[in-house]
Amino acid sequence: MTGTAARNSGARQAPLHPRYTPHVNPTLQTAAAYAWRILAVGAVVYAVFSALGRFHEMAVAVFLGLVVTAVLRPVADLLARLMPRPLAVAVALLGSIVLVLGVLTLVGEAVAGERVGLEREFGDGLGRIEHWLEGPPFRLNPRTLDDLQSRIGQYLSSHRSTLISTAVSGVGRLVEVVTVFILALFCSVFFMHSGDRQWDWFCGQLPQKSRARVAIAGRAAWCTFTGYTRGIILVAGTNAVFVGLVLFALQVPLALPLALLEFFAAFIPLIGSPVALAVAAVVALAAKGPIVAAVVLVLIVVIGQIEGHLLHPLVMGWAVRLHPVVVALSVIGGAIAAGVLGAVVAVPLVSVLWSVHQALRRASKTTPLQDGPV
């Protein structure tokens, strides 16, 4: 009985074979580990941008407030040595508003003063363009241009209600823009007056182990953002002055408004300046003929070379260390995601993120931080 039980027990307790574990290539393991982390980061970024999309007016206002602070903070600090800081902030902000309004008034007066001459020059210029298109090498049928003008007139008359509703909605958008600018000025007042104390308060609300990393990231982000903002304003101003002088020398009408357009277009790297100069070339073609337009087209190439090989490396190389391919992809991606505003914001955003990464990486190598690995 005992022997039978022992035999049965031995049969039941046969030695177990170790479970087979498939061999996975280490490269595939590493790729899988990075893949799920990238998916997690992508989900977080998508959630952040979705939230910002719902409150994009507030996000734009805060961004513009930071831009104003980056430009006017040194002026306010300089004036604060001579007067109380609240008064220094008010003087810097009101002075900049008066300067901007003065420039816009000067542009408006220039356009109004040239209105009669512009109508005559553009009428003659359009006639020259039509004769030019009718000749070689295009040889367009004159009836084609006449039909085009009549079709444009018919479209405007048949879609009058749609155009009116679009204009009304444009008024609503104008109200939103004015509201965003007012909120941006409101934020910039407090950023310039007590931005340091606000940042210290924010860091004080974080856990003790995270404060060092956040402080390092904040300093790197602000230094890069201010450097980029001041640098792009200097580059845009240089381009605008150069374009304005050349257009004035060529006697192209609307030289001052076109120079102002070049200033604002330069805030979109690699793309903005050629687009603005293309508009100037069309104006030159209509007003002065193909020779002057060709000179303006040559100006596009020259300014592109000066901006890409001289101004950006000298003025912004220390603040923005991004490869031109990264800049181009950032601009295109921002434009696809959020239009013109995305194209403007993309490069400083990528620059700030890269500078934060580099700063945290250097800090972790020199002095180990207290809140664990990156």
SEVEXTI-429501 format. One record per residue (C-alpha): residue number from 1; residue in one letter; chain; z, x, y. Coordinates in steps of 0.1 Angstrom, whole numbers, plus 2048, in hexadecimal, padded with zeros to 3 digits. Each point is the difference from the previous one (the first is absolute). Layout:
N
@seq->NUM; type->A; mol->A; c3->Z; c1->X; c2->Y
...
END
This chain:
374
@seq->1; type->M; mol->A; c3->800; c1->800; c2->800
@seq->2; type->T; mol->A; c3->80A; c1->81C; c2->817
@seq->3; type->G; mol->A; c3->7E1; c1->814; c2->7F7
@seq->4; type->T; mol->A; c3->7E9; c1->7E3; c2->805
@seq->5; type->A; mol->A; c3->80F; c1->7F9; c2->823
@seq->6; type->A; mol->A; c3->7FC; c1->824; c2->808
@seq->7; type->R; mol->A; c3->7DC; c1->800; c2->7F6
@seq->8; type->N; mol->A; c3->7FA; c1->7E1; c2->814
@seq->9; type->S; mol->A; c3->812; c1->80F; c2->81E
@seq->10; type->G; mol->A; c3->7EB; c1->81F; c2->7FE
@seq->11; type->A; mol->A; c3->7E1; c1->7EC; c2->7FF
@seq->12; type->R; mol->A; c3->80A; c1->7ED; c2->81F
@seq->13; type->Q; mol->A; c3->80A; c1->81F; c2->813
@seq->14; type->A; mol->A; c3->7E0; c1->813; c2->7FC
@seq->15; type->P; mol->A; c3->7FB; c1->81C; c2->81A
@seq->16; type->L; mol->A; c3->7F0; c1->7F2; c2->81F
@seq->17; type->H; mol->A; c3->7E2; c1->812; c2->80E
@seq->18; type->P; mol->A; c3->802; c1->809; c2->825
@seq->19; type->R; mol->A; c3->7EC; c1->7E8; c2->816
@seq->20; type->Y; mol->A; c3->7DF; c1->80E; c2->80B
@seq->21; type->T; mol->A; c3->7FD; c1->808; c2->825
@seq->22; type->P; mol->A; c3->7DC; c1->804; c2->80C
@seq->23; type->H; mol->A; c3->7F8; c1->81F; c2->813
@seq->24; type->V; mol->A; c3->7F6; c1->7FA; c2->824
@seq->25; type->N; mol->A; c3->7EE; c1->81A; c2->815
@seq->26; type->P; mol->A; c3->817; c1->80E; c2->81B
@seq->27; type->T; mol->A; c3->7E5; c1->7FB; c2->81A
@seq->28; type->L; mol->A; c3->7FD; c1->7DC; c2->7F7
@seq->29; type->Q; mol->A; c3->826; c1->7FC; c2->802
@seq->30; type->T; mol->A; c3->800; c1->80F; c2->823
@seq->31; type->A; mol->A; c3->7E2; c1->7EA; c2->80B
@seq->32; type->A; mol->A; c3->812; c1->7E1; c2->7F3
@seq->33; type->A; mol->A; c3->820; c1->80A; c2->813
@seq->34; type->Y; mol->A; c3->7ED; c1->805; c2->820
@seq->35; type->A; mol->A; c3->7EC; c1->7E0; c2->7FA
@seq->36; type->W; mol->A; c3->81D; c1->7E8; c2->7FF
@seq->37; type->R; mol->A; c3->810; c1->811; c2->81E
@seq->38; type->I; mol->A; c3->7E0; c1->7FD; c2->814
@seq->39; type->L; mol->A; c3->7FE; c1->7DB; c2->7F7
@seq->40; type->A; mol->A; c3->824; c1->7FB; c2->80B
@seq->41; type->V; mol->A; c3->7F9; c1->812; c2->821
@seq->42; type->G; mol->A; c3->7E0; c1->7EC; c2->804
@seq->43; type->A; mol->A; c3->813; c1->7DF; c2->7FB
@seq->44; type->V; mol->A; c3->819; c1->80A; c2->81B
@seq->45; type->V; mol->A; c3->7E5; c1->80A; c2->818
@seq->46; type->Y; mol->A; c3->7EE; c1->7DF; c2->7FA
@seq->47; type->A; mol->A; c3->820; c1->7ED; c2->806
@seq->48; type->V; mol->A; c3->806; c1->812; c2->820
@seq->49; type->F; mol->A; c3->7DD; c1->7FB; c2->80D
@seq->50; type->S; mol->A; c3->802; c1->7DB; c2->7F6
@seq->51; type->A; mol->A; c3->820; c1->7FC; c2->814
@seq->52; type->L; mol->A; c3->7F1; c1->812; c2->81E
@seq->53; type->G; mol->A; c3->7E1; c1->7EA; c2->7FD
@seq->54; type->R; mol->A; c3->816; c1->7E1; c2->805
@seq->55; type->F; mol->A; c3->810; c1->810; c2->81E
@seq->56; type->H; mol->A; c3->7E4; c1->816; c2->80C
@seq->57; type->E; mol->A; c3->806; c1->7F7; c2->825
@seq->58; type->M; mol->A; c3->823; c1->80E; c2->7FE
@seq->59; type->A; mol->A; c3->7F4; c1->81F; c2->7ED
@seq->60; type->V; mol->A; c3->7E5; c1->807; c2->81A
@seq->61; type->A; mol->A; c3->819; c1->7FB; c2->81C
@seq->62; type->V; mol->A; c3->818; c1->819; c2->7F1
@seq->63; type->F; mol->A; c3->7E4; c1->819; c2->7FA
@seq->64; type->L; mol->A; c3->7F4; c1->7FD; c2->824
@seq->65; type->G; mol->A; c3->824; c1->803; c2->80C
@seq->66; type->L; mol->A; c3->803; c1->821; c2->7EC
@seq->67; type->V; mol->A; c3->7DF; c1->80C; c2->810
@seq->68; type->V; mol->A; c3->80D; c1->7F8; c2->823
@seq->69; type->T; mol->A; c3->821; c1->812; c2->7F8
@seq->70; type->A; mol->A; c3->7EE; c1->81F; c2->7F3
@seq->71; type->V; mol->A; c3->7EC; c1->802; c2->820
@seq->72; type->L; mol->A; c3->819; c1->7F7; c2->81A
@seq->73; type->R; mol->A; c3->821; c1->80E; c2->7F0
@seq->74; type->P; mol->A; c3->7FA; c1->823; c2->80F
@seq->75; type->V; mol->A; c3->7FA; c1->7F1; c2->822
@seq->76; type->A; mol->A; c3->820; c1->7EB; c2->7FE
@seq->77; type->D; mol->A; c3->814; c1->81E; c2->7F5
@seq->78; type->L; mol->A; c3->7F3; c1->814; c2->81E
@seq->79; type->L; mol->A; c3->808; c1->7E4; c2->818
@seq->80; type->A; mol->A; c3->822; c1->7FB; c2->7F0
@seq->81; type->R; mol->A; c3->80B; c1->822; c2->80F
@seq->82; type->L; mol->A; c3->7FB; c1->7F1; c2->823
@seq->83; type->M; mol->A; c3->80C; c1->7DC; c2->7FB
@seq->84; type->P; mol->A; c3->813; c1->7EA; c2->7E8
@seq->85; type->R; mol->A; c3->7EE; c1->7FC; c2->7DE
@seq->86; type->P; mol->A; c3->7FA; c1->7DA; c2->803
@seq->87; type->L; mol->A; c3->7EF; c1->806; c2->822
@seq->88; type->A; mol->A; c3->7EC; c1->81D; c2->7F2
@seq->89; type->V; mol->A; c3->7F3; c1->7EA; c2->7E3
@seq->90; type->A; mol->A; c3->7F7; c1->7E5; c2->819
@seq->91; type->V; mol->A; c3->7ED; c1->818; c2->817
@seq->92; type->A; mol->A; c3->7ED; c1->810; c2->7E3
@seq->93; type->L; mol->A; c3->7F6; c1->7DF; c2->7F1
@seq->94; type->L; mol->A; c3->7F7; c1->7EE; c2->821
@seq->95; type->G; mol->A; c3->7ED; c1->81F; c2->80C
@seq->96; type->S; mol->A; c3->7EB; c1->801; c2->7E0
@seq->97; type->I; mol->A; c3->7F9; c1->7DA; c2->803
@seq->98; type->V; mol->A; c3->7F4; c1->805; c2->825
@seq->99; type->L; mol->A; c3->7EA; c1->81D; c2->7F5
@seq->100; type->V; mol->A; c3->7F0; c1->7EC; c2->7E4
@seq->101; type->L; mol->A; c3->7FA; c1->7E2; c2->816
@seq->102; type->G; mol->A; c3->7F2; c1->816; c2->81B
@seq->103; type->V; mol->A; c3->7E7; c1->80F; c2->7E8
@seq->104; type->L; mol->A; c3->7F5; c1->7DE; c2->7F4
@seq->105; type->T; mol->A; c3->7FD; c1->7F3; c2->824
@seq->106; type->L; mol->A; c3->7EA; c1->81E; c2->808
@seq->107; type->V; mol->A; c3->7EA; c1->7F9; c2->7E2
@seq->108; type->G; mol->A; c3->7FD; c1->7DB; c2->809
@seq->109; type->E; mol->A; c3->7F6; c1->809; c2->824
@seq->110; type->A; mol->A; c3->7E6; c1->819; c2->7F4
@seq->111; type->V; mol->A; c3->7F1; c1->7E5; c2->7EA
@seq->112; type->A; mol->A; c3->801; c1->7E6; c2->81B
@seq->113; type->G; mol->A; c3->7F0; c1->818; c2->819
@seq->114; type->E; mol->A; c3->7E3; c1->808; c2->7E9
@seq->115; type->R; mol->A; c3->7FA; c1->7DD; c2->7F4
@seq->116; type->V; mol->A; c3->7E1; c1->7F9; c2->815
@seq->117; type->G; mol->A; c3->7F0; c1->822; c2->7F8
@seq->118; type->L; mol->A; c3->809; c1->7FE; c2->7DC
@seq->119; type->E; mol->A; c3->7EF; c1->7DE; c2->7FC
@seq->120; type->R; mol->A; c3->7E0; c1->80F; c2->80F
@seq->121; type->E; mol->A; c3->802; c1->820; c2->7EC
@seq->122; type->F; mol->A; c3->807; c1->7EF; c2->7DF
@seq->123; type->G; mol->A; c3->7E4; c1->7E7; c2->806
@seq->124; type->D; mol->A; c3->7E7; c1->81C; c2->806
@seq->125; type->G; mol->A; c3->80F; c1->814; c2->7E3
@seq->126; type->L; mol->A; c3->7FB; c1->7E3; c2->7E8
@seq->127; type->G; mol->A; c3->7DC; c1->7FE; c2->80B
@seq->128; type->R; mol->A; c3->7FB; c1->825; c2->7FA
@seq->129; type->I; mol->A; c3->810; c1->7FD; c2->7DD
@seq->130; type->E; mol->A; c3->7E9; c1->7E3; c2->7F8
@seq->131; type->H; mol->A; c3->7E1; c1->814; c2->80A
@seq->132; type->W; mol->A; c3->80E; c1->81E; c2->7ED
@seq->133; type->L; mol->A; c3->804; c1->7EB; c2->7E0
@seq->134; type->E; mol->A; c3->7DD; c1->7F2; c2->804
@seq->135; type->G; mol->A; c3->7F1; c1->823; c2->800
@seq->136; type->P; mol->A; c3->7FF; c1->81A; c2->7E5
@seq->137; type->P; mol->A; c3->811; c1->807; c2->7E8
@seq->138; type->F; mol->A; c3->80F; c1->7DD; c2->7FE
@seq->139; type->R; mol->A; c3->7E3; c1->7EA; c2->80C
@seq->140; type->L; mol->A; c3->814; c1->7E0; c2->800
@seq->141; type->N; mol->A; c3->7ED; c1->7DF; c2->808
@seq->142; type->P; mol->A; c3->80A; c1->7F4; c2->823
@seq->143; type->R; mol->A; c3->804; c1->7DD; c2->7F2
@seq->144; type->T; mol->A; c3->81C; c1->80D; c2->7EA
@seq->145; type->L; mol->A; c3->815; c1->80A; c2->81E
@seq->146; type->D; mol->A; c3->7F8; c1->7DF; c2->811
@seq->147; type->D; mol->A; c3->809; c1->7ED; c2->7E1
@seq->148; type->L; mol->A; c3->821; c1->814; c2->7FE
@seq->149; type->Q; mol->A; c3->809; c1->7F6; c2->823
@seq->150; type->S; mol->A; c3->7F8; c1->7DC; c2->7FA
@seq->151; type->R; mol->A; c3->814; c1->800; c2->7DF
@seq->152; type->I; mol->A; c3->81E; c1->80F; c2->812
@seq->153; type->G; mol->A; c3->7FE; c1->7E4; c2->81A
@seq->154; type->Q; mol->A; c3->7FD; c1->7E5; c2->7E6
@seq->155; type->Y; mol->A; c3->81D; c1->80E; c2->7EC
@seq->156; type->L; mol->A; c3->816; c1->800; c2->81F
@seq->157; type->S; mol->A; c3->7F7; c1->7DD; c2->80A
@seq->158; type->S; mol->A; c3->804; c1->7F2; c2->7DC
@seq->159; type->H; mol->A; c3->821; c1->812; c2->7FA
@seq->160; type->R; mol->A; c3->80F; c1->7F9; c2->822
@seq->161; type->S; mol->A; c3->81E; c1->7EE; c2->7F2
@seq->162; type->T; mol->A; c3->807; c1->81C; c2->7E7
@seq->163; type->L; mol->A; c3->7FF; c1->81A; c2->81C
@seq->164; type->I; mol->A; c3->817; c1->7EB; c2->816
@seq->165; type->S; mol->A; c3->819; c1->7FC; c2->7E3
@seq->166; type->T; mol->A; c3->7FE; c1->826; c2->7FA
@seq->167; type->A; mol->A; c3->807; c1->806; c2->825
@seq->168; type->V; mol->A; c3->81E; c1->7E9; c2->7FF
@seq->169; type->S; mol->A; c3->80D; c1->812; c2->7E1
@seq->170; type->G; mol->A; c3->7FA; c1->821; c2->812
@seq->171; type->V; mol->A; c3->817; c1->7F4; c2->81C
@seq->172; type->G; mol->A; c3->81B; c1->7F9; c2->7E5
@seq->173; type->R; mol->A; c3->7FB; c1->823; c2->7F3
@seq->174; type->L; mol->A; c3->803; c1->80E; c2->823
@seq->175; type->V; mol->A; c3->822; c1->7EF; c2->803
@seq->176; type->E; mol->A; c3->80B; c1->810; c2->7DF
@seq->177; type->V; mol->A; c3->7F4; c1->822; c2->80D
@seq->178; type->V; mol->A; c3->814; c1->7FC; c2->821
@seq->179; type->T; mol->A; c3->81F; c1->7F6; c2->7EC
@seq->180; type->V; mol->A; c3->7FC; c1->81F; c2->7E9
@seq->181; type->F; mol->A; c3->7FD; c1->816; c2->81F
@seq->182; type->I; mol->A; c3->81F; c1->7F1; c2->810
@seq->183; type->L; mol->A; c3->814; c1->804; c2->7E0
@seq->184; type->A; mol->A; c3->7F4; c1->824; c2->7FE
@seq->185; type->L; mol->A; c3->80C; c1->808; c2->823
@seq->186; type->F; mol->A; c3->821; c1->7EF; c2->7F9
@seq->187; type->C; mol->A; c3->805; c1->816; c2->7E1
@seq->188; type->S; mol->A; c3->7F5; c1->820; c2->812
@seq->189; type->V; mol->A; c3->81A; c1->7FB; c2->81A
@seq->190; type->F; mol->A; c3->81C; c1->801; c2->7E7
@seq->191; type->F; mol->A; c3->7EF; c1->81C; c2->7EC
@seq->192; type->M; mol->A; c3->7FE; c1->816; c2->81F
@seq->193; type->H; mol->A; c3->823; c1->7F7; c2->80C
@seq->194; type->S; mol->A; c3->814; c1->803; c2->7E1
@seq->195; type->G; mol->A; c3->7E9; c1->808; c2->7E3
@seq->196; type->D; mol->A; c3->816; c1->81C; c2->7F4
@seq->197; type->R; mol->A; c3->81F; c1->7EA; c2->7FE
@seq->198; type->Q; mol->A; c3->7EC; c1->7E5; c2->7ED
@seq->199; type->W; mol->A; c3->7F5; c1->81A; c2->7E6
@seq->200; type->D; mol->A; c3->823; c1->80D; c2->7FC
@seq->201; type->W; mol->A; c3->80D; c1->7DD; c2->7FB
@seq->202; type->F; mol->A; c3->7E6; c1->7F9; c2->7E6
@seq->203; type->C; mol->A; c3->808; c1->820; c2->7ED
@seq->204; type->G; mol->A; c3->825; c1->7F7; c2->802
@seq->205; type->Q; mol->A; c3->7F9; c1->7E0; c2->7ED
@seq->206; type->L; mol->A; c3->7F2; c1->813; c2->7E2
@seq->207; type->P; mol->A; c3->814; c1->80E; c2->7E3
@seq->208; type->Q; mol->A; c3->80E; c1->822; c2->806
@seq->209; type->K; mol->A; c3->7EB; c1->810; c2->7E5
@seq->210; type->S; mol->A; c3->7DF; c1->7F4; c2->810
@seq->211; type->R; mol->A; c3->807; c1->809; c2->825
@seq->212; type->A; mol->A; c3->7F4; c1->824; c2->7FE
@seq->213; type->R; mol->A; c3->7DF; c1->7F7; c2->7F0
@seq->214; type->V; mol->A; c3->7FA; c1->7E3; c2->819
@seq->215; type->A; mol->A; c3->808; c1->817; c2->81D
@seq->216; type->I; mol->A; c3->7E8; c1->81B; c2->7F5
@seq->217; type->A; mol->A; c3->7E5; c1->7E6; c2->7FA
@seq->218; type->G; mol->A; c3->805; c1->7EF; c2->821
@seq->219; type->R; mol->A; c3->7FE; c1->821; c2->814
@seq->220; type->A; mol->A; c3->7E0; c1->80A; c2->7EE
@seq->221; type->A; mol->A; c3->7F1; c1->7DE; c2->805
@seq->222; type->W; mol->A; c3->808; c1->7FE; c2->825
@seq->223; type->C; mol->A; c3->7F4; c1->823; c2->807
@seq->224; type->T; mol->A; c3->7DF; c1->7F9; c2->7EE
@seq->225; type->F; mol->A; c3->7FB; c1->7DF; c2->811
@seq->226; type->T; mol->A; c3->807; c1->80D; c2->823
@seq->227; type->G; mol->A; c3->7EA; c1->81E; c2->7FA
@seq->228; type->Y; mol->A; c3->7E3; c1->7EA; c2->7F4
@seq->229; type->T; mol->A; c3->804; c1->7E7; c2->81C
@seq->230; type->R; mol->A; c3->800; c1->81A; c2->81C
@seq->231; type->G; mol->A; c3->7E5; c1->813; c2->7EF
@seq->232; type->I; mol->A; c3->7E8; c1->7E3; c2->7FC
@seq->233; type->I; mol->A; c3->806; c1->7F5; c2->824
@seq->234; type->L; mol->A; c3->7F7; c1->823; c2->80C
@seq->235; type->V; mol->A; c3->7E1; c1->801; c2->7EA
@seq->236; type->A; mol->A; c3->7F6; c1->7DD; c2->80B
@seq->237; type->G; mol->A; c3->805; c1->809; c2->825
@seq->238; type->T; mol->A; c3->7EB; c1->820; c2->7FD
@seq->239; type->N; mol->A; c3->7E4; c1->7ED; c2->7EF
@seq->240; type->A; mol->A; c3->801; c1->7E4; c2->81A
@seq->241; type->V; mol->A; c3->7FE; c1->819; c2->81D
@seq->242; type->F; mol->A; c3->7E4; c1->813; c2->7F0
@seq->243; type->V; mol->A; c3->7EC; c1->7E1; c2->7F8
@seq->244; type->G; mol->A; c3->806; c1->7F1; c2->823
@seq->245; type->L; mol->A; c3->7F4; c1->81F; c2->812
@seq->246; type->V; mol->A; c3->7E1; c1->803; c2->7EB
@seq->247; type->L; mol->A; c3->7F7; c1->7DB; c2->804
@seq->248; type->F; mol->A; c3->807; c1->802; c2->825
@seq->249; type->A; mol->A; c3->7E9; c1->81F; c2->803
@seq->250; type->L; mol->A; c3->7E5; c1->7ED; c2->7ED
@seq->251; type->Q; mol->A; c3->805; c1->7E2; c2->817
@seq->252; type->V; mol->A; c3->806; c1->7E9; c2->7E3
@seq->253; type->P; mol->A; c3->80F; c1->7DF; c2->80D
@seq->254; type->L; mol->A; c3->823; c1->7F6; c2->7F5
@seq->255; type->A; mol->A; c3->80A; c1->824; c2->7FC
@seq->256; type->L; mol->A; c3->824; c1->7F9; c2->807
@seq->257; type->P; mol->A; c3->803; c1->7E2; c2->7E8
@seq->258; type->L; mol->A; c3->7EE; c1->814; c2->7E5
@seq->259; type->A; mol->A; c3->817; c1->81D; c2->805
@seq->260; type->L; mol->A; c3->81E; c1->7E9; c2->7FC
@seq->261; type->L; mol->A; c3->7F0; c1->7F2; c2->7E0
@seq->262; type->E; mol->A; c3->7FD; c1->824; c2->7F3
@seq->263; type->F; mol->A; c3->825; c1->805; c2->808
@seq->264; type->F; mol->A; c3->80B; c1->7E2; c2->7EB
@seq->265; type->A; mol->A; c3->7E6; c1->807; c2->7E4
@seq->266; type->A; mol->A; c3->80D; c1->823; c2->7FB
@seq->267; type->F; mol->A; c3->820; c1->7F2; c2->7F1
@seq->268; type->I; mol->A; c3->7EB; c1->7F9; c2->7E1
@seq->269; type->P; mol->A; c3->7F9; c1->824; c2->7F3
@seq->270; type->L; mol->A; c3->7DD; c1->80A; c2->7F5
@seq->271; type->I; mol->A; c3->7F2; c1->7DD; c2->806
@seq->272; type->G; mol->A; c3->80B; c1->7F3; c2->822
@seq->273; type->S; mol->A; c3->7EE; c1->819; c2->816
@seq->274; type->P; mol->A; c3->7DE; c1->7FD; c2->7F0
@seq->275; type->V; mol->A; c3->802; c1->7DA; c2->803
@seq->276; type->A; mol->A; c3->80A; c1->801; c2->825
@seq->277; type->L; mol->A; c3->7E4; c1->819; c2->807
@seq->278; type->A; mol->A; c3->7E7; c1->7EB; c2->7EE
@seq->279; type->V; mol->A; c3->809; c1->7E4; c2->818
@seq->280; type->A; mol->A; c3->7FA; c1->818; c2->81D
@seq->281; type->A; mol->A; c3->7DF; c1->80A; c2->7F1
@seq->282; type->V; mol->A; c3->7F5; c1->7DB; c2->7FF
@seq->283; type->V; mol->A; c3->80A; c1->7FC; c2->824
@seq->284; type->A; mol->A; c3->7ED; c1->81F; c2->80A
@seq->285; type->L; mol->A; c3->7E1; c1->7F5; c2->7ED
@seq->286; type->A; mol->A; c3->800; c1->7DE; c2->811
@seq->287; type->A; mol->A; c3->807; c1->80F; c2->823
@seq->288; type->K; mol->A; c3->7F0; c1->822; c2->801
@seq->289; type->G; mol->A; c3->7E8; c1->802; c2->7E3
@seq->290; type->P; mol->A; c3->7FC; c1->813; c2->7DF
@seq->291; type->I; mol->A; c3->804; c1->823; c2->80F
@seq->292; type->V; mol->A; c3->823; c1->7FA; c2->80E
@seq->293; type->A; mol->A; c3->809; c1->7ED; c2->7E0
@seq->294; type->A; mol->A; c3->7F5; c1->81E; c2->7EC
@seq->295; type->V; mol->A; c3->817; c1->816; c2->815
@seq->296; type->V; mol->A; c3->81D; c1->7E9; c2->7F9
@seq->297; type->L; mol->A; c3->7F8; c1->802; c2->7DB
@seq->298; type->V; mol->A; c3->802; c1->826; c2->802
@seq->299; type->L; mol->A; c3->821; c1->7FB; c2->812
@seq->300; type->I; mol->A; c3->80D; c1->7EE; c2->7E1
@seq->301; type->V; mol->A; c3->7F9; c1->81E; c2->7EB
@seq->302; type->V; mol->A; c3->80F; c1->818; c2->819
@seq->303; type->I; mol->A; c3->820; c1->7EC; c2->805
@seq->304; type->G; mol->A; c3->803; c1->7FC; c2->7DB
@seq->305; type->Q; mol->A; c3->7FF; c1->826; c2->7FB
@seq->306; type->I; mol->A; c3->818; c1->807; c2->81C
@seq->307; type->E; mol->A; c3->818; c1->7E6; c2->7F4
@seq->308; type->G; mol->A; c3->7FF; c1->80A; c2->7DC
@seq->309; type->H; mol->A; c3->7FF; c1->826; c2->803
@seq->310; type->L; mol->A; c3->814; c1->806; c2->821
@seq->311; type->L; mol->A; c3->815; c1->7E4; c2->80C
@seq->312; type->H; mol->A; c3->80F; c1->7F3; c2->7E0
@seq->313; type->P; mol->A; c3->808; c1->823; c2->7F1
@seq->314; type->L; mol->A; c3->810; c1->80C; c2->821
@seq->315; type->V; mol->A; c3->811; c1->7E1; c2->80C
@seq->316; type->M; mol->A; c3->80A; c1->7ED; c2->7E0
@seq->317; type->G; mol->A; c3->7FF; c1->81B; c2->7E5
@seq->318; type->W; mol->A; c3->825; c1->807; c2->803
@seq->319; type->A; mol->A; c3->80A; c1->7DB; c2->7FE
@seq->320; type->V; mol->A; c3->7E7; c1->7F2; c2->7E7
@seq->321; type->R; mol->A; c3->7F7; c1->816; c2->7E2
@seq->322; type->L; mol->A; c3->7E8; c1->7EA; c2->7EE
@seq->323; type->H; mol->A; c3->7DE; c1->809; c2->7F1
@seq->324; type->P; mol->A; c3->7E2; c1->7F0; c2->811
@seq->325; type->V; mol->A; c3->7F8; c1->7EE; c2->7E0
@seq->326; type->V; mol->A; c3->823; c1->7F1; c2->7FF
@seq->327; type->V; mol->A; c3->7FC; c1->7F5; c2->825
@seq->328; type->A; mol->A; c3->7DF; c1->7EF; c2->7F9
@seq->329; type->L; mol->A; c3->80D; c1->7EE; c2->7E1
@seq->330; type->S; mol->A; c3->81F; c1->7F5; c2->813
@seq->331; type->V; mol->A; c3->7EB; c1->7F2; c2->81D
@seq->332; type->I; mol->A; c3->7E8; c1->7ED; c2->7E8
@seq->333; type->G; mol->A; c3->81D; c1->7F3; c2->7EB
@seq->334; type->G; mol->A; c3->813; c1->7F5; c2->81F
@seq->335; type->A; mol->A; c3->7E1; c1->7EE; c2->80E
@seq->336; type->I; mol->A; c3->7FA; c1->7EE; c2->7DF
@seq->337; type->A; mol->A; c3->825; c1->7F6; c2->7FE
@seq->338; type->A; mol->A; c3->807; c1->7F5; c2->823
@seq->339; type->G; mol->A; c3->7E0; c1->804; c2->815
@seq->340; type->V; mol->A; c3->800; c1->815; c2->820
@seq->341; type->L; mol->A; c3->826; c1->800; c2->802
@seq->342; type->G; mol->A; c3->802; c1->80E; c2->7DD
@seq->343; type->A; mol->A; c3->7E7; c1->81C; c2->809
@seq->344; type->V; mol->A; c3->816; c1->809; c2->81E
@seq->345; type->V; mol->A; c3->821; c1->800; c2->7EC
@seq->346; type->A; mol->A; c3->7F4; c1->810; c2->7E0
@seq->347; type->V; mol->A; c3->7FF; c1->824; c2->80A
@seq->348; type->P; mol->A; c3->822; c1->802; c2->811
@seq->349; type->L; mol->A; c3->80F; c1->7ED; c2->7E3
@seq->350; type->V; mol->A; c3->7F2; c1->818; c2->7E6
@seq->351; type->S; mol->A; c3->80A; c1->81D; c2->815
@seq->352; type->V; mol->A; c3->824; c1->7F4; c2->803
@seq->353; type->L; mol->A; c3->802; c1->7FA; c2->7DB
@seq->354; type->W; mol->A; c3->7F3; c1->822; c2->7F8
@seq->355; type->S; mol->A; c3->817; c1->811; c2->819
@seq->356; type->V; mol->A; c3->81E; c1->7EE; c2->7F1
@seq->357; type->H; mol->A; c3->7F6; c1->80B; c2->7DD
@seq->358; type->Q; mol->A; c3->7FD; c1->824; c2->80B
@seq->359; type->A; mol->A; c3->821; c1->800; c2->813
@seq->360; type->L; mol->A; c3->813; c1->7F2; c2->7E3
@seq->361; type->R; mol->A; c3->7EF; c1->818; c2->7E8
@seq->362; type->R; mol->A; c3->80A; c1->81E; c2->816
@seq->363; type->A; mol->A; c3->823; c1->7F4; c2->804
@seq->364; type->S; mol->A; c3->805; c1->7FB; c2->7DB
@seq->365; type->K; mol->A; c3->7F4; c1->824; c2->7FA
@seq->366; type->T; mol->A; c3->816; c1->811; c2->81B
@seq->367; type->T; mol->A; c3->820; c1->7EB; c2->7FE
@seq->368; type->P; mol->A; c3->804; c1->7E8; c2->7E3
@seq->369; type->L; mol->A; c3->807; c1->7DD; c2->80D
@seq->370; type->Q; mol->A; c3->81E; c1->7EC; c2->7F5
@seq->371; type->D; mol->A; c3->7EF; c1->7E0; c2->7F5
@seq->372; type->G; mol->A; c3->7EE; c1->80B; c2->7E1
@seq->373; type->P; mol->A; c3->7DC; c1->809; c2->7F8
@seq->374; type->V; mol->A; c3->7E2; c1->7F5; c2->815
END
